[in-house]
Structure formats: structure tokens, C-alpha cells
Amino acid sequence: MLTLIEKEILDLKQKHNALILAHYYEDSAIQNIADFVGDSLFLAQKGSESNCDVVLLAGVLFMAESVKILSPKKTVLIPDMNAGCSLVNESPFSEYKKWKNSFPNSVMVTYVNSSAEVKSISDVVCTSSNVEKIIQSIPKDKKILFGPDKHLGRWVKKITGRDMEFWNGSCQVHILFSAQRLFEMKQEHPDALVIAHPECDDGVLSQSDIIGSTSKLLETVQKGKHKKYIVATEDGILYQMKKSRPDVELIQAPSNSSCACNQCPFMKMNTLEKIRDALKRLNPCIEISPDVLQKAQIPLQRMMKISRNETVVWN
């Protein structure tokens, strides 16, 4: 039985020929109303593939920008324009550009958690789902700059052995998981499998059994044989895990404090009311200058090609 606001959203979606995309970190009510729920790569793919005139991205601003860059003719909405990202805030365009210019003849790989302007000066974009594949596609004689998340960069350097320089950024959610408290939790639950997102710091990753993107962590639970999991990522993903595996026990990895700090405050800014209002007004609408959009298309399209196992040309 639909609630009144859910019915309003579905009616507006039909009226405007709209597609609703939601990230795994959104509240369960938003995930339930979405046409597709997924990680950054999946949502970018679905947004660009859709024939809908309007795409509403229930996530954070950089995700909606990515959909707009890949589908410039579509109207792309976000429920709250203030839904940002600490990694975007920590990689201002002017400083990021200076960093790139200090390493001539390098390849700049930029995590999707970045502004459209930063993407526009990057050579290729990546997500945590495809970062290893992106790095391995770069010629071995090229030096790699990786930003803005240093923890993700260090993890992929460890598994690929590539020569890399890192921007000094981190996710405000994932760095709060406590390595010491995780160690203690593992002693309490020796039968649990520890799964972690690579944005966590090395003290957490070194204790983890499985490291991967949000979608990989979900797949691990869906297909795994364990009955208990300690999960080191934002707690929104626990909803999909519980839906697919109601028989398992899920424990979020401990943080350095007793607060709900391991929830992304930006993701939680979105609400059903804001989704309804955005569809009603067709606003907030993502607008990117033509110059930035055109330049940012190149690294995003390169990422999509590599993800599809297509050959790309490196300058």
C-alpha cells in the first residue's frame, strides 16, 4: 500500500517521464521508491542509458553532475543542492590543478567523488568498482596521480604495484571507523567475516577479509556462506543486505565515538518530500557550463569505455 507522498512521486514521475536513481546510502524509503538503486558507476550508467527526459538522482551533487555530463540534453535533478561530499570540499579546483601541473607527463586518475571542474582537468575518472581496472589500463611507463581519496589510492597501489602520487583527501565517514575497536569486535565475533570499503584507512583494511566497492560488499553478503558480517561502510547499504539475506547477522564496524557518525550526513539530507518537490518544480536542476561539461565528458567517457573493456588511447 503506497503512502500519499509515494503516490505523488509516482504520479509526477509519470507526468515528466522521469527516472529516479538512488544510492545505496540513502534511507530505505528512498531506495524503495527508486527505479534503480546502486553505487556511483551503476547510477552513472543507468542515467546515461535511459530514454527518460528527466533523471532525479537521490544521492550527492557530484553523482548528479556525472549524469548531466554524460547526458547533457537531459534534465537532471537532485533533491537537495547542498548534498555535497567531503572529498569534493577537500579538492578545490585551483589547488588540484596546481598539483597536476607539478607532475608533467603524468596520468591523472580522479575518483568520481569530485567536482565537475576537477573532472574537467583529469585524464580519466574511476569509481571504487572499477579503480583497479582503470589503473591497470594505463601504460606502465606513465606516472599516475590519484585523488582525491588517498586511502583508496594507497589500497589500489598495493594491489597493482603501480607508481602513484596521492592527493591528501579522505572520506569523512569512512575514516571514522576505529581499527582498535574493530580488533576488539573481531575477538567478540570470531565467526564474523569483516568486509570494508577501500576508503577506510589501512588500520581497518588490514583487518578486513574482503575489501571492495559498495556493490562488491553487497554481493559478498548476497552470495556468501557466512552467517555473520562486520560491515565497514555507510550503514545505508545494510538495508539491501538485509533484504537479500534476512538470515544473516549484520554488524556495522565501530567508529571512534558513540554517535551515528558513520552515516553520510550529505546522503541523509535527501527526503521523500524533497524528491516530490524537485519533481513538481523540476528544480534543483544541475547546470554545468558548456566548457566544463565538454572537457569533463572526456575522462568520464574514457572510464565508461574501459569498464566495457573497450580500447582507449592515452596521450
Contacts in CASP RR format, 6 or more apart in sequence:
PFRMAT RR
TARGET T0000
AUTHOR 0000-0000-0000
METHOD contacts of the structure
MODEL  1
MLTLIEKEILDLKQKHNALILAHYYEDSAIQNIADFVGDSLFLAQKGSES
NCDVVLLAGVLFMAESVKILSPKKTVLIPDMNAGCSLVNESPFSEYKKWK
NSFPNSVMVTYVNSSAEVKSISDVVCTSSNVEKIIQSIPKDKKILFGPDK
HLGRWVKKITGRDMEFWNGSCQVHILFSAQRLFEMKQEHPDALVIAHPEC
DDGVLSQSDIIGSTSKLLETVQKGKHKKYIVATEDGILYQMKKSRPDVEL
IQAPSNSSCACNQCPFMKMNTLEKIRDALKRLNPCIEISPDVLQKAQIPL
QRMMKISRNETVVWN
2 10 0 8 1.000
5 272 0 8 1.000
5 273 0 8 1.000
5 276 0 8 1.000
6 33 0 8 1.000
6 272 0 8 1.000
8 276 0 8 1.000
9 20 0 8 1.000
9 33 0 8 1.000
9 272 0 8 1.000
9 275 0 8 1.000
9 276 0 8 1.000
9 279 0 8 1.000
10 33 0 8 1.000
12 18 0 8 1.000
12 276 0 8 1.000
12 279 0 8 1.000
12 280 0 8 1.000
13 19 0 8 1.000
13 20 0 8 1.000
13 279 0 8 1.000
16 53 0 8 1.000
16 54 0 8 1.000
16 279 0 8 1.000
16 282 0 8 1.000
17 52 0 8 1.000
17 53 0 8 1.000
17 54 0 8 1.000
18 52 0 8 1.000
18 53 0 8 1.000
18 54 0 8 1.000
18 55 0 8 1.000
18 56 0 8 1.000
18 77 0 8 1.000
18 279 0 8 1.000
19 35 0 8 1.000
19 36 0 8 1.000
19 46 0 8 1.000
19 47 0 8 1.000
19 50 0 8 1.000
19 52 0 8 1.000
19 54 0 8 1.000
19 55 0 8 1.000
19 56 0 8 1.000
20 33 0 8 1.000
20 34 0 8 1.000
20 35 0 8 1.000
20 36 0 8 1.000
20 56 0 8 1.000
20 58 0 8 1.000
20 275 0 8 1.000
21 34 0 8 1.000
21 35 0 8 1.000
21 36 0 8 1.000
21 37 0 8 1.000
21 38 0 8 1.000
21 43 0 8 1.000
21 46 0 8 1.000
21 47 0 8 1.000
21 55 0 8 1.000
21 56 0 8 1.000
21 57 0 8 1.000
21 58 0 8 1.000
21 67 0 8 1.000
22 30 0 8 1.000
22 31 0 8 1.000
22 33 0 8 1.000
22 34 0 8 1.000
22 36 0 8 1.000
22 37 0 8 1.000
22 38 0 8 1.000
22 58 0 8 1.000
22 59 0 8 1.000
23 37 0 8 1.000
23 38 0 8 1.000
23 39 0 8 1.000
23 40 0 8 1.000
23 43 0 8 1.000
23 58 0 8 1.000
23 59 0 8 1.000
23 60 0 8 1.000
23 63 0 8 1.000
23 267 0 8 1.000
24 31 0 8 1.000
24 37 0 8 1.000
24 38 0 8 1.000
24 39 0 8 1.000
24 214 0 8 1.000
24 215 0 8 1.000
24 218 0 8 1.000
24 234 0 8 1.000
24 236 0 8 1.000
24 237 0 8 1.000
24 240 0 8 1.000
25 59 0 8 1.000
25 214 0 8 1.000
25 234 0 8 1.000
25 236 0 8 1.000
25 237 0 8 1.000
25 264 0 8 1.000
25 267 0 8 1.000
26 34 0 8 1.000
26 37 0 8 1.000
26 58 0 8 1.000
26 59 0 8 1.000
26 236 0 8 1.000
26 267 0 8 1.000
26 268 0 8 1.000
26 270 0 8 1.000
27 236 0 8 1.000
27 268 0 8 1.000
27 270 0 8 1.000
27 271 0 8 1.000
28 236 0 8 1.000
28 239 0 8 1.000
29 272 0 8 1.000
30 58 0 8 1.000
30 270 0 8 1.000
30 271 0 8 1.000
30 272 0 8 1.000
30 275 0 8 1.000
31 37 0 8 1.000
31 239 0 8 1.000
31 240 0 8 1.000
33 272 0 8 1.000
33 275 0 8 1.000
34 58 0 8 1.000
35 46 0 8 1.000
36 42 0 8 1.000
36 43 0 8 1.000
36 46 0 8 1.000
37 240 0 8 1.000
38 214 0 8 1.000
38 215 0 8 1.000
39 127 0 8 1.000
39 128 0 8 1.000
39 129 0 8 1.000
39 213 0 8 1.000
39 214 0 8 1.000
39 215 0 8 1.000
40 63 0 8 1.000
40 66 0 8 1.000
40 112 0 8 1.000
40 113 0 8 1.000
40 127 0 8 1.000
40 128 0 8 1.000
40 129 0 8 1.000
41 112 0 8 1.000
41 127 0 8 1.000
41 129 0 8 1.000
41 130 0 8 1.000
41 213 0 8 1.000
41 215 0 8 1.000
41 307 0 8 1.000
42 129 0 8 1.000
42 215 0 8 1.000
43 57 0 8 1.000
43 63 0 8 1.000
43 67 0 8 1.000
44 63 0 8 1.000
44 66 0 8 1.000
44 67 0 8 1.000
44 70 0 8 1.000
44 112 0 8 1.000
44 127 0 8 1.000
44 300 0 8 1.000
44 304 0 8 1.000
45 304 0 8 1.000
47 55 0 8 1.000
47 67 0 8 1.000
47 70 0 8 1.000
47 71 0 8 1.000
47 74 0 8 1.000
48 67 0 8 1.000
48 70 0 8 1.000
48 71 0 8 1.000
48 304 0 8 1.000
50 71 0 8 1.000
50 74 0 8 1.000
52 74 0 8 1.000
53 74 0 8 1.000
53 75 0 8 1.000
54 74 0 8 1.000
54 75 0 8 1.000
54 76 0 8 1.000
54 77 0 8 1.000
54 279 0 8 1.000
54 282 0 8 1.000
55 67 0 8 1.000
55 71 0 8 1.000
55 74 0 8 1.000
55 75 0 8 1.000
55 76 0 8 1.000
55 77 0 8 1.000
56 76 0 8 1.000
56 77 0 8 1.000
56 78 0 8 1.000
56 79 0 8 1.000
56 275 0 8 1.000
56 278 0 8 1.000
56 279 0 8 1.000
57 63 0 8 1.000
57 64 0 8 1.000
57 67 0 8 1.000
57 76 0 8 1.000
57 77 0 8 1.000
57 78 0 8 1.000
58 78 0 8 1.000
58 79 0 8 1.000
58 270 0 8 1.000
58 275 0 8 1.000
59 78 0 8 1.000
59 79 0 8 1.000
59 83 0 8 1.000
59 266 0 8 1.000
59 267 0 8 1.000
59 270 0 8 1.000
60 78 0 8 1.000
60 83 0 8 1.000
60 84 0 8 1.000
60 85 0 8 1.000
60 264 0 8 1.000
60 266 0 8 1.000
60 267 0 8 1.000
61 78 0 8 1.000
61 81 0 8 1.000
61 83 0 8 1.000
61 84 0 8 1.000
61 85 0 8 1.000
61 88 0 8 1.000
61 286 0 8 1.000
62 84 0 8 1.000
62 85 0 8 1.000
62 88 0 8 1.000
62 112 0 8 1.000
62 113 0 8 1.000
62 114 0 8 1.000
62 115 0 8 1.000
62 116 0 8 1.000
63 112 0 8 1.000
64 76 0 8 1.000
64 77 0 8 1.000
64 78 0 8 1.000
64 286 0 8 1.000
65 115 0 8 1.000
65 116 0 8 1.000
65 119 0 8 1.000
65 286 0 8 1.000
65 288 0 8 1.000
66 112 0 8 1.000
66 119 0 8 1.000
66 125 0 8 1.000
66 300 0 8 1.000
67 74 0 8 1.000
67 76 0 8 1.000
67 286 0 8 1.000
68 74 0 8 1.000
68 76 0 8 1.000
68 286 0 8 1.000
68 288 0 8 1.000
68 293 0 8 1.000
69 116 0 8 1.000
69 119 0 8 1.000
69 288 0 8 1.000
69 293 0 8 1.000
69 296 0 8 1.000
69 297 0 8 1.000
69 300 0 8 1.000
70 297 0 8 1.000
70 300 0 8 1.000
70 301 0 8 1.000
70 304 0 8 1.000
72 288 0 8 1.000
72 293 0 8 1.000
72 297 0 8 1.000
75 282 0 8 1.000
75 285 0 8 1.000
76 285 0 8 1.000
76 286 0 8 1.000
77 278 0 8 1.000
77 279 0 8 1.000
77 282 0 8 1.000
77 283 0 8 1.000
77 284 0 8 1.000
77 285 0 8 1.000
77 286 0 8 1.000
78 278 0 8 1.000
78 284 0 8 1.000
78 286 0 8 1.000
79 269 0 8 1.000
79 270 0 8 1.000
79 271 0 8 1.000
79 274 0 8 1.000
79 275 0 8 1.000
79 277 0 8 1.000
79 278 0 8 1.000
79 284 0 8 1.000
80 269 0 8 1.000
80 270 0 8 1.000
80 274 0 8 1.000
80 284 0 8 1.000
81 284 0 8 1.000
82 266 0 8 1.000
82 269 0 8 1.000
83 266 0 8 1.000
83 267 0 8 1.000
83 269 0 8 1.000
83 270 0 8 1.000
84 266 0 8 1.000
85 113 0 8 1.000
85 266 0 8 1.000
86 170 0 8 1.000
86 171 0 8 1.000
86 172 0 8 1.000
86 173 0 8 1.000
87 111 0 8 1.000
87 113 0 8 1.000
87 114 0 8 1.000
87 148 0 8 1.000
87 149 0 8 1.000
87 169 0 8 1.000
87 170 0 8 1.000
87 171 0 8 1.000
88 113 0 8 1.000
88 114 0 8 1.000
88 115 0 8 1.000
88 118 0 8 1.000
88 148 0 8 1.000
90 148 0 8 1.000
90 168 0 8 1.000
90 169 0 8 1.000
90 170 0 8 1.000
91 114 0 8 1.000
91 115 0 8 1.000
91 118 0 8 1.000
91 147 0 8 1.000
91 148 0 8 1.000
91 167 0 8 1.000
91 169 0 8 1.000
93 115 0 8 1.000
93 117 0 8 1.000
93 118 0 8 1.000
93 121 0 8 1.000
96 118 0 8 1.000
96 121 0 8 1.000
96 148 0 8 1.000
96 167 0 8 1.000
97 121 0 8 1.000
99 145 0 8 1.000
99 167 0 8 1.000
100 106 0 8 1.000
100 108 0 8 1.000
100 121 0 8 1.000
100 145 0 8 1.000
103 143 0 8 1.000
103 145 0 8 1.000
103 165 0 8 1.000
105 142 0 8 1.000
105 143 0 8 1.000
106 142 0 8 1.000
106 143 0 8 1.000
106 144 0 8 1.000
106 145 0 8 1.000
106 165 0 8 1.000
107 123 0 8 1.000
107 124 0 8 1.000
107 138 0 8 1.000
107 142 0 8 1.000
107 143 0 8 1.000
107 144 0 8 1.000
107 145 0 8 1.000
107 314 0 8 1.000
108 121 0 8 1.000
108 122 0 8 1.000
108 123 0 8 1.000
108 124 0 8 1.000
108 144 0 8 1.000
108 145 0 8 1.000
109 122 0 8 1.000
109 123 0 8 1.000
109 124 0 8 1.000
109 125 0 8 1.000
109 126 0 8 1.000
109 131 0 8 1.000
109 134 0 8 1.000
109 135 0 8 1.000
109 138 0 8 1.000
109 144 0 8 1.000
109 145 0 8 1.000
109 146 0 8 1.000
109 147 0 8 1.000
110 118 0 8 1.000
110 119 0 8 1.000
110 122 0 8 1.000
110 124 0 8 1.000
110 125 0 8 1.000
110 126 0 8 1.000
110 146 0 8 1.000
110 147 0 8 1.000
110 148 0 8 1.000
110 299 0 8 1.000
111 125 0 8 1.000
111 126 0 8 1.000
111 127 0 8 1.000
111 128 0 8 1.000
111 131 0 8 1.000
111 146 0 8 1.000
111 147 0 8 1.000
111 148 0 8 1.000
111 149 0 8 1.000
111 152 0 8 1.000
112 125 0 8 1.000
112 126 0 8 1.000
112 127 0 8 1.000
113 148 0 8 1.000
113 149 0 8 1.000
113 171 0 8 1.000
114 122 0 8 1.000
114 125 0 8 1.000
114 147 0 8 1.000
114 148 0 8 1.000
116 288 0 8 1.000
116 292 0 8 1.000
116 293 0 8 1.000
116 296 0 8 1.000
117 292 0 8 1.000
117 296 0 8 1.000
118 148 0 8 1.000
119 125 0 8 1.000
119 296 0 8 1.000
119 299 0 8 1.000
119 300 0 8 1.000
120 291 0 8 1.000
120 292 0 8 1.000
120 295 0 8 1.000
120 296 0 8 1.000
121 295 0 8 1.000
122 299 0 8 1.000
123 299 0 8 1.000
123 302 0 8 1.000
123 314 0 8 1.000
123 315 0 8 1.000
124 134 0 8 1.000
124 138 0 8 1.000
124 299 0 8 1.000
124 302 0 8 1.000
124 303 0 8 1.000
124 306 0 8 1.000
124 312 0 8 1.000
125 299 0 8 1.000
125 300 0 8 1.000
125 302 0 8 1.000
125 303 0 8 1.000
126 134 0 8 1.000
126 135 0 8 1.000
126 303 0 8 1.000
127 213 0 8 1.000
127 303 0 8 1.000
128 152 0 8 1.000
128 197 0 8 1.000
128 198 0 8 1.000
128 199 0 8 1.000
128 212 0 8 1.000
128 213 0 8 1.000
128 214 0 8 1.000
129 213 0 8 1.000
129 215 0 8 1.000
129 216 0 8 1.000
130 303 0 8 1.000
130 306 0 8 1.000
130 307 0 8 1.000
131 152 0 8 1.000
131 153 0 8 1.000
131 156 0 8 1.000
131 198 0 8 1.000
132 156 0 8 1.000
132 159 0 8 1.000
132 160 0 8 1.000
133 306 0 8 1.000
133 307 0 8 1.000
134 303 0 8 1.000
134 306 0 8 1.000
135 144 0 8 1.000
135 156 0 8 1.000
135 160 0 8 1.000
135 162 0 8 1.000
135 164 0 8 1.000
136 160 0 8 1.000
137 306 0 8 1.000
137 312 0 8 1.000
138 144 0 8 1.000
138 162 0 8 1.000
138 314 0 8 1.000
139 314 0 8 1.000
140 162 0 8 1.000
142 314 0 8 1.000
143 163 0 8 1.000
143 164 0 8 1.000
143 165 0 8 1.000
144 162 0 8 1.000
144 163 0 8 1.000
144 164 0 8 1.000
144 165 0 8 1.000
145 164 0 8 1.000
145 165 0 8 1.000
145 167 0 8 1.000
146 152 0 8 1.000
146 153 0 8 1.000
146 156 0 8 1.000
146 157 0 8 1.000
146 164 0 8 1.000
146 165 0 8 1.000
146 166 0 8 1.000
146 167 0 8 1.000
147 153 0 8 1.000
147 166 0 8 1.000
147 167 0 8 1.000
147 169 0 8 1.000
148 167 0 8 1.000
148 169 0 8 1.000
149 167 0 8 1.000
149 169 0 8 1.000
149 170 0 8 1.000
149 171 0 8 1.000
149 199 0 8 1.000
150 166 0 8 1.000
150 167 0 8 1.000
150 168 0 8 1.000
150 169 0 8 1.000
150 170 0 8 1.000
151 170 0 8 1.000
151 171 0 8 1.000
151 174 0 8 1.000
151 175 0 8 1.000
151 198 0 8 1.000
151 199 0 8 1.000
151 200 0 8 1.000
151 201 0 8 1.000
151 202 0 8 1.000
151 205 0 8 1.000
152 198 0 8 1.000
152 199 0 8 1.000
153 164 0 8 1.000
153 166 0 8 1.000
153 198 0 8 1.000
154 166 0 8 1.000
154 202 0 8 1.000
155 198 0 8 1.000
155 202 0 8 1.000
155 205 0 8 1.000
155 211 0 8 1.000
156 162 0 8 1.000
156 164 0 8 1.000
156 198 0 8 1.000
157 164 0 8 1.000
170 199 0 8 1.000
170 201 0 8 1.000
171 199 0 8 1.000
173 199 0 8 1.000
173 234 0 8 1.000
173 261 0 8 1.000
173 262 0 8 1.000
173 263 0 8 1.000
173 264 0 8 1.000
174 197 0 8 1.000
174 199 0 8 1.000
174 200 0 8 1.000
174 201 0 8 1.000
174 232 0 8 1.000
174 233 0 8 1.000
174 234 0 8 1.000
174 262 0 8 1.000
175 199 0 8 1.000
175 200 0 8 1.000
175 201 0 8 1.000
176 255 0 8 1.000
176 256 0 8 1.000
176 257 0 8 1.000
176 261 0 8 1.000
176 262 0 8 1.000
177 196 0 8 1.000
177 200 0 8 1.000
177 201 0 8 1.000
177 204 0 8 1.000
177 232 0 8 1.000
177 253 0 8 1.000
177 254 0 8 1.000
177 255 0 8 1.000
177 256 0 8 1.000
177 262 0 8 1.000
178 204 0 8 1.000
178 253 0 8 1.000
178 254 0 8 1.000
178 255 0 8 1.000
178 256 0 8 1.000
179 201 0 8 1.000
179 203 0 8 1.000
179 204 0 8 1.000
179 206 0 8 1.000
179 207 0 8 1.000
181 254 0 8 1.000
181 255 0 8 1.000
181 256 0 8 1.000
182 194 0 8 1.000
182 204 0 8 1.000
182 207 0 8 1.000
182 230 0 8 1.000
182 232 0 8 1.000
182 253 0 8 1.000
182 254 0 8 1.000
183 207 0 8 1.000
184 254 0 8 1.000
185 230 0 8 1.000
185 251 0 8 1.000
185 253 0 8 1.000
185 254 0 8 1.000
186 192 0 8 1.000
186 194 0 8 1.000
186 207 0 8 1.000
186 230 0 8 1.000
189 228 0 8 1.000
189 230 0 8 1.000
189 251 0 8 1.000
191 226 0 8 1.000
191 227 0 8 1.000
191 228 0 8 1.000
192 226 0 8 1.000
192 228 0 8 1.000
192 229 0 8 1.000
192 230 0 8 1.000
192 249 0 8 1.000
192 251 0 8 1.000
193 209 0 8 1.000
193 210 0 8 1.000
193 220 0 8 1.000
193 226 0 8 1.000
193 228 0 8 1.000
193 229 0 8 1.000
193 230 0 8 1.000
194 207 0 8 1.000
194 208 0 8 1.000
194 209 0 8 1.000
194 210 0 8 1.000
194 229 0 8 1.000
194 230 0 8 1.000
194 232 0 8 1.000
194 253 0 8 1.000
195 208 0 8 1.000
195 209 0 8 1.000
195 210 0 8 1.000
195 211 0 8 1.000
195 212 0 8 1.000
195 217 0 8 1.000
195 220 0 8 1.000
195 221 0 8 1.000
195 229 0 8 1.000
195 230 0 8 1.000
195 231 0 8 1.000
195 232 0 8 1.000
195 233 0 8 1.000
196 204 0 8 1.000
196 205 0 8 1.000
196 208 0 8 1.000
196 210 0 8 1.000
196 211 0 8 1.000
196 212 0 8 1.000
196 217 0 8 1.000
196 231 0 8 1.000
196 232 0 8 1.000
196 233 0 8 1.000
196 253 0 8 1.000
197 211 0 8 1.000
197 212 0 8 1.000
197 213 0 8 1.000
197 214 0 8 1.000
197 217 0 8 1.000
197 232 0 8 1.000
197 233 0 8 1.000
197 234 0 8 1.000
198 205 0 8 1.000
198 211 0 8 1.000
198 212 0 8 1.000
198 213 0 8 1.000
199 233 0 8 1.000
200 208 0 8 1.000
200 232 0 8 1.000
200 233 0 8 1.000
204 232 0 8 1.000
204 253 0 8 1.000
205 211 0 8 1.000
208 232 0 8 1.000
210 216 0 8 1.000
210 217 0 8 1.000
210 220 0 8 1.000
214 233 0 8 1.000
214 234 0 8 1.000
214 237 0 8 1.000
217 231 0 8 1.000
217 233 0 8 1.000
217 237 0 8 1.000
218 237 0 8 1.000
218 240 0 8 1.000
218 241 0 8 1.000
218 244 0 8 1.000
220 229 0 8 1.000
221 229 0 8 1.000
221 241 0 8 1.000
221 244 0 8 1.000
221 245 0 8 1.000
221 248 0 8 1.000
221 250 0 8 1.000
222 241 0 8 1.000
222 244 0 8 1.000
222 245 0 8 1.000
226 248 0 8 1.000
227 247 0 8 1.000
227 248 0 8 1.000
227 249 0 8 1.000
228 248 0 8 1.000
228 249 0 8 1.000
228 250 0 8 1.000
228 251 0 8 1.000
229 241 0 8 1.000
229 248 0 8 1.000
229 249 0 8 1.000
229 250 0 8 1.000
229 251 0 8 1.000
230 251 0 8 1.000
230 252 0 8 1.000
230 253 0 8 1.000
231 237 0 8 1.000
231 238 0 8 1.000
231 241 0 8 1.000
231 250 0 8 1.000
231 251 0 8 1.000
231 252 0 8 1.000
231 253 0 8 1.000
232 252 0 8 1.000
232 253 0 8 1.000
234 262 0 8 1.000
234 263 0 8 1.000
234 264 0 8 1.000
234 267 0 8 1.000
235 252 0 8 1.000
235 260 0 8 1.000
235 262 0 8 1.000
235 263 0 8 1.000
236 263 0 8 1.000
236 267 0 8 1.000
238 250 0 8 1.000
238 252 0 8 1.000
241 248 0 8 1.000
241 250 0 8 1.000
242 250 0 8 1.000
252 262 0 8 1.000
253 262 0 8 1.000
255 261 0 8 1.000
255 262 0 8 1.000
278 284 0 8 1.000
288 296 0 8 1.000
302 312 0 8 1.000
305 311 0 8 1.000
305 312 0 8 1.000
306 312 0 8 1.000
END
